[in-house]
């Protein structure tokens, strides 16, 4: 697993902004910082692959969340799949967003079983070689 900063955005006021398009499976969160003295609201949502970004089939992460001036908030972790698009919206242009995530770079269950079997075979062969080497001493 690798931890990555995937995107940074400072969207214009009251504008739906595409922040990121998933290229692999990621467990992500967004940090939003209000650089102004005045309170603002933010929205964060995920549009799944082949879904309109303003349709009813969205995964809302934050919806009109109040963010006090000079404050920062981090969202809960959420999944991003290949083709998913992460969108932002802020009531002012003074909000900075950072998307970070943990890549799903682990091997699959089947690959793990094969690897464990290979390791077991190697360990068995290594153990046998060690026993034979000790016998020959």
Secondary structure, DSSP 8 states (H G I E B T S, - for coil): --EEEEEEE---TT--EEEEE-SS-EEEEEEEEE-SSS-EEEEEEEE-TTS-TTSS-EEEEEEEEEE-TT-EEE---EEE-TT-EEEEEESSTTEEEEEEEEE-----HHHHHHHHHHHHHHHHHHHHHHHHHHHH-
